[in-house]
């Protein structure tokens, strides 16, 4: 708890555990530094062996659209939307669309 309160989770003697995905994501954004969650650059991957398709934050969409080199490497296939959580705070699973 002290590591989370201080924002220095790397000093914890054991892994940090939070009750659900919603709390884990909001805590990570808070600990990352003074960043507006709307401006955070976030990438969500299914796993490290499936990197053909992943979700990125709206702020990263802006970066990609402004950089022609990135546009040659990445294709944005959908419009930005909010992360979806279930009633228990778990992050909704990856769908087959966008």
Buried (B, 14 or more C-beta within 10 A) or exposed (E): EEBBEEEEEEEEEEEBEBEEBBEBBEBBBEBEEEEEEEEBEBEEEEEEEEEEEEBBBBBBBEEBEEEEEEEEEBEBEEEBEEEEBEEEBEBEEBEEEE
